[in-house]
Amino acid sequence: MTPTNVRKPPDLTSYSAPQHRSAYNLVRVIEQFHVGTSERYRVRDTSGDGKPDTFCNIFASDVALGMGVVLPHDVLDSGDPAEPMHGKELSANATVRWLRQHGPRYGWQQVTEGEARAAADEGRFAVVTWLNVAGSGHIAVLRPSEAGHTMIAQAGRSCFEKGTLAQGFGGHSLECEFWANE
């Protein structure tokens, strides 16, 4: 059972190695986390500061682990991934900055929405991000498209296994960046 403590790694039952990428395997990896109902991603105050915490970056990092892709939750000062609870914890905004600065070293490239959608359709790992300079940012995982529409899975204020960009990012959809891994 996957721990509710987001600082601990999740339990994995489905993986997708690069040589076995497919839309089917990507969906299996995403859905093993039951993001819509899992206590791990439920909005709650984990720091004791009285403010609710959201876990979009944790969900994206968990899916990355199942895909065999580096999207760290913790990093060293160098930007290299750290073992859980042994580095600086990344927020959603910090994850966007990490993708920009260090992502290419780990197979990430910034792409268009169409390229990210095509990557997910091929079973490759892709994410959509929003850097919020005035507060918390957001990150979601792309799923294979439906009828040519970009579909996502996300944790956050709203947790769901399948939805649209507008459901996840609202009016910020046009400000989003898309990233795909090799």
CORSULNOR-V47612 format. One line per field, one symbol per residue. phi: phi as a letter, one per 20 degrees, with the letter a starting at -180 (. if undefined). psi: psi as a letter, one per 30 degrees, with the letter a starting at -180 (. if undefined). burial: b if it has 16 or more other ideal C-beta (glycine too) atoms within 10 Angstrom, else e. Layout:
phi = ???
psi = ???
burial = ???
This chain:
phi = .ffffffdffeddcccfgfcfagffffgffffelgfcffgdffaeeenendfddcfffgffffggfemdebfeccegfnfgdfgmcaefeefffffffgfedggfdnebfcfgffffffffeneebccccedfdrfebbcefdgfclmefdccbdqgcdbebaegffedlfegfefddccdg
psi = kkkfjffkllkkfkljlefgkleeeeeeeefffhfffkfegkkljffggfkkklheeeeeeeeeeffhkjilekllfffkkllkggakkkleeeeeeeeeefeefggkkklleeeeeeeeffglkklkljjjfgbkalklkklklkhgkkklkllaekklfkaleeeefbfgefglkkkkk.
burial = ebeeebeebbeeeeebeeeebeeebbbbbbbbbebbebebbeeeeeeeeeeeebbbbbbbbbbbbbbebbbbbbbeeebebbebeebebbebbbbbbbbeebbeebebeebebeebbbbbbebbbbbbbbbeeeeebbbbbbbbbeeeebbbbbbbeebbbbbebeebbeeebeebbbbbbe
